[in-house]
Amino acid sequence: TTMIIYIKNERGVAYPLFCNEQDKIEEIWKEIRVCTSINDRSIVGKRLVSQEGRELSAKDRLEDVGISHFHVIRLMK
C-alpha cells in the first residue's frame, strides 16, 4: 500500500516521502541522501528515530516497526 510519511530533521524541516508499507528503512536512507533540504549536506553520524522514540535499523520494514500513513520519522544525531 502506498503511503506518505514525513522525515523531519533537527531544524524542524519536514520532507514528505511516498513509500510502501513493505519498504525497508534502507530505502528511506537512499531518499535522504539525495534530498539536501533534509540532510543538511551530511548524514554522517545521524540516525532515524520513530515518533515513539525507537531507533530504526536499515533492515527494518516499515510495517514491522509500526510506521504507517502520515507517520513522522526524525533524522537526528
KOLVOFI-446699 format. One record per atom (N, C-alpha, C): x, y, z. Coordinates in Angstrom, 3 decimals, decimal comma, padded with zeros to 6 digits. Example, Ala and Ser with C-alpha at 12.3 -4.5 7.8 and 13.67 -1.06 7.14 Angstrom:
BEGIN
+----------+----------+----------+
!        X !        Y !        Z !
+----------+----------+----------+
!  013,190 ! -005,690 !  007,800 !
!  012,300 ! -004,500 !  007,800 !
!  013,200 ! -003,300 !  007,800 !
!  012,850 ! -002,250 !  007,080 !
!  013,670 ! -001,060 !  007,140 !
!  012,900 !  000,030 !  007,870 !
+----------+----------+----------+
This chain:
BEGIN
+----------+----------+----------+
!        X !        Y !        Z !
+----------+----------+----------+
!  000,839 ! -001,184 !  000,000 !
!  000,000 !  000,000 !  000,000 !
!  000,885 !  001,249 !  000,000 !
!  000,617 !  002,168 ! -000,903 !
!  001,370 !  003,421 ! -000,948 !
!  000,898 !  004,345 !  000,168 !
!  001,846 !  004,994 !  000,805 !
!  001,517 !  005,920 !  001,891 !
!  002,511 !  007,069 !  001,882 !
!  002,182 !  008,103 !  002,618 !
!  003,069 !  009,255 !  002,789 !
!  003,557 !  009,245 !  004,232 !
!  004,879 !  009,366 !  004,384 !
!  005,452 !  009,582 !  005,711 !
!  006,265 !  010,873 !  005,640 !
!  006,662 !  011,374 !  006,767 !
!  007,454 !  012,606 !  006,804 !
!  008,781 !  012,338 !  007,500 !
!  009,852 !  012,855 !  006,906 !
!  011,168 !  012,817 !  007,525 !
!  011,419 !  014,221 !  008,058 !
!  011,669 !  014,332 !  009,346 !
!  011,856 !  015,645 !  009,973 !
!  013,279 !  015,737 !  010,521 !
!  013,999 !  016,793 !  010,116 !
!  015,380 !  016,934 !  010,588 !
!  015,445 !  017,745 !  011,878 !
!  016,647 !  017,963 !  012,364 !
!  016,837 !  018,652 !  013,646 !
!  016,458 !  020,125 !  013,603 !
!  016,385 !  020,699 !  012,408 !
!  015,959 !  022,100 !  012,270 !
!  014,443 !  022,216 !  012,179 !
!  013,745 !  021,090 !  012,157 !
!  012,290 !  021,108 !  012,080 !
!  011,740 !  021,053 !  010,672 !
!  012,617 !  020,913 !  009,672 !
!  012,169 !  020,807 !  008,283 !
!  011,618 !  019,404 !  008,066 !
!  010,385 !  019,323 !  007,585 !
!  009,748 !  018,030 !  007,320 !
!  009,628 !  017,826 !  005,815 !
!  010,024 !  016,655 !  005,363 !
!  010,019 !  016,315 !  003,943 !
!  009,055 !  015,155 !  003,725 !
!  008,026 !  015,332 !  002,876 !
!  007,096 !  014,226 !  002,615 !
!  007,745 !  013,184 !  001,708 !
!  007,457 !  011,935 !  001,971 !
!  008,050 !  010,845 !  001,207 !
!  006,986 !  009,792 !  000,905 !
!  006,835 !  009,464 ! -000,365 !
!  005,923 !  008,399 ! -000,766 !
!  006,656 !  007,075 ! -000,647 !
!  006,043 !  006,097 !  000,005 !
!  006,672 !  004,796 !  000,175 !
!  005,597 !  003,724 !  000,338 !
!  006,038 !  002,499 !  000,506 !
!  005,133 !  001,370 !  000,715 !
!  005,389 !  000,755 !  002,080 !
!  004,368 !  000,126 !  002,643 !
!  004,492 ! -000,494 !  003,962 !
!  005,604 ! -001,534 !  004,010 !
!  005,867 ! -002,188 !  002,874 !
!  006,875 ! -003,250 !  002,822 !
!  008,301 ! -002,722 !  002,612 !
!  008,461 ! -001,424 !  002,372 !
!  009,794 ! -000,852 !  002,167 !
!  010,636 ! -000,995 !  003,430 !
!  011,936 ! -001,146 !  003,212 !
!  012,869 ! -001,195 !  004,336 !
!  013,382 !  000,215 !  004,626 !
!  013,868 !  000,411 !  005,827 !
!  014,422 !  001,705 !  006,234 !
!  015,577 !  002,106 !  005,321 !
!  016,302 !  001,139 !  004,765 !
!  017,406 !  001,473 !  003,860 !
!  016,910 !  002,250 !  002,641 !
!  015,665 !  002,032 !  002,216 !
!  015,083 !  002,805 !  001,112 !
!  014,875 !  004,261 !  001,531 !
!  014,494 !  004,471 !  002,770 !
!  014,321 !  005,826 !  003,305 !
!  015,680 !  006,545 !  003,305 !
!  016,732 !  005,834 !  003,721 !
!  018,081 !  006,417 !  003,723 !
!  018,493 !  006,844 !  002,321 !
!  018,156 !  006,053 !  001,312 !
!  018,505 !  006,405 ! -000,074 !
!  017,870 !  007,732 ! -000,468 !
!  016,625 !  007,934 ! -000,083 !
!  015,934 !  009,193 ! -000,383 !
!  016,567 !  010,359 !  000,373 !
!  016,908 !  010,134 !  001,626 !
!  017,509 !  011,192 !  002,445 !
!  018,851 !  011,636 !  001,867 !
!  019,629 !  010,687 !  001,364 !
!  020,952 !  011,015 !  000,801 !
!  020,871 !  012,021 ! -000,342 !
!  019,814 !  011,954 ! -001,144 !
!  019,714 !  012,841 ! -002,313 !
!  018,922 !  014,114 ! -002,042 !
!  018,317 !  014,229 ! -000,892 !
!  017,486 !  015,403 ! -000,579 !
!  018,256 !  016,363 !  000,335 !
!  018,912 !  017,353 ! -000,266 !
!  019,737 !  018,274 !  000,523 !
!  018,922 !  019,167 !  001,459 !
!  017,642 !  019,359 !  001,192 !
!  016,833 !  020,198 !  002,086 !
!  016,608 !  019,520 !  003,436 !
!  016,738 !  018,211 !  003,484 !
!  016,526 !  017,489 !  004,736 !
!  017,832 !  016,981 !  005,350 !
!  018,839 !  016,673 !  004,524 !
!  020,040 !  016,029 !  005,063 !
!  021,133 !  017,002 !  005,502 !
!  020,937 !  018,291 !  005,292 !
!  021,933 !  019,303 !  005,679 !
!  023,320 !  018,970 !  005,125 !
!  023,343 !  018,354 !  003,955 !
!  024,551 !  018,009 !  003,207 !
!  025,410 !  016,908 !  003,822 !
!  024,968 !  016,323 !  004,910 !
!  025,708 !  015,209 !  005,508 !
!  024,782 !  014,345 !  006,359 !
!  024,933 !  013,029 !  006,222 !
!  024,177 !  012,117 !  007,082 !
!  025,116 !  011,330 !  007,993 !
!  026,393 !  011,690 !  007,974 !
!  027,381 !  011,002 !  008,803 !
!  027,003 !  011,148 !  010,279 !
!  026,943 !  010,036 !  010,976 !
!  026,645 !  010,044 !  012,402 !
!  025,187 !  010,272 !  012,747 !
!  024,310 !  010,280 !  011,751 !
!  022,891 !  010,508 !  012,022 !
!  022,132 !  009,188 !  012,055 !
!  020,966 !  009,222 !  012,663 !
!  020,131 !  008,034 !  012,784 !
!  018,679 !  008,408 !  012,557 !
!  017,875 !  007,407 !  012,286 !
!  016,440 !  007,612 !  012,116 !
!  015,725 !  007,065 !  013,344 !
!  014,793 !  007,872 !  013,867 !
!  014,062 !  007,507 !  015,075 !
!  012,570 !  007,685 !  014,813 !
!  011,782 !  006,680 !  015,200 !
!  010,328 !  006,770 !  015,017 !
!  009,752 !  007,788 !  015,990 !
!  008,498 !  008,172 !  015,776 !
!  007,888 !  009,167 !  016,666 !
!  007,673 !  008,601 !  018,070 !
!  007,788 !  007,283 !  018,224 !
!  007,701 !  006,669 !  019,552 !
!  009,061 !  006,617 !  020,243 !
!  010,125 !  007,024 !  019,532 !
!  011,455 !  007,056 !  020,115 !
!  012,314 !  005,843 !  019,810 !
!  011,837 !  004,950 !  018,964 !
!  012,591 !  003,743 !  018,607 !
!  013,592 !  004,047 !  017,496 !
!  014,854 !  003,663 !  017,714 !
!  015,856 !  003,814 !  016,664 !
!  015,603 !  002,757 !  015,595 !
!  015,625 !  003,185 !  014,331 !
!  015,277 !  002,305 !  013,227 !
!  016,525 !  001,769 !  012,538 !
!  016,527 !  000,474 !  012,298 !
!  017,641 ! -000,201 !  011,631 !
!  017,380 ! -000,248 !  010,130 !
!  018,442 ! -000,222 !  009,326 !
!  018,320 ! -000,232 !  007,862 !
!  017,529 ! -001,430 !  007,352 !
!  017,576 ! -002,551 !  008,049 !
!  016,901 ! -003,773 !  007,594 !
!  015,441 ! -003,855 !  008,042 !
!  015,003 ! -002,967 !  008,928 !
!  013,604 ! -002,965 !  009,383 !
!  012,660 ! -002,633 !  008,239 !
!  011,525 ! -003,312 !  008,195 !
!  010,456 ! -002,959 !  007,256 !
!  009,520 ! -001,982 !  007,967 !
!  009,006 ! -001,016 !  007,223 !
!  008,133 ! -000,001 !  007,819 !
!  006,981 ! -000,639 !  008,583 !
!  006,307 ! -001,617 !  007,974 !
!  005,151 ! -002,235 !  008,622 !
!  005,540 ! -002,987 !  009,893 !
!  006,751 ! -003,522 !  009,944 !
!  007,184 ! -004,297 !  011,110 !
!  007,518 ! -003,423 !  012,314 !
!  007,823 ! -002,154 !  012,081 !
!  008,150 ! -001,252 !  013,193 !
!  007,027 ! -000,251 !  013,468 !
!  005,853 ! -000,514 !  012,899 !
!  004,673 !  000,291 !  013,209 !
!  004,575 !  001,620 !  012,490 !
!  005,312 !  001,786 !  011,401 !
!  005,245 !  003,044 !  010,661 !
!  004,116 !  002,955 !  009,646 !
!  003,216 !  003,919 !  009,706 !
!  002,051 !  003,918 !  008,828 !
!  001,855 !  005,303 !  008,210 !
!  000,750 !  005,455 !  007,496 !
!  000,431 !  006,686 !  006,778 !
!  000,537 !  007,913 !  007,694 !
!  001,228 !  008,940 !  007,227 !
!  001,428 !  010,227 !  007,911 !
!  002,332 !  010,146 !  009,147 !
!  003,022 !  009,059 !  009,327 !
!  003,955 !  008,901 !  010,445 !
!  005,138 !  009,856 !  010,248 !
!  005,717 !  010,328 !  011,328 !
!  006,891 !  011,205 !  011,271 !
!  008,106 !  010,430 !  011,778 !
!  009,156 !  010,416 !  010,958 !
!  010,429 !  009,810 !  011,348 !
!  011,429 !  010,949 !  011,506 !
!  012,141 !  010,958 !  012,617 !
!  013,099 !  012,034 !  012,876 !
!  014,510 !  011,626 !  012,468 !
!  015,186 !  012,534 !  011,775 !
!  016,594 !  012,373 !  011,411 !
!  017,392 !  013,153 !  012,436 !
!  018,188 !  012,461 !  013,244 !
!  018,884 !  013,128 !  014,336 !
!  020,280 !  012,564 !  014,566 !
!  021,055 !  013,309 !  015,350 !
!  022,416 !  012,867 !  015,711 !
!  022,333 !  011,861 !  016,827 !
+----------+----------+----------+
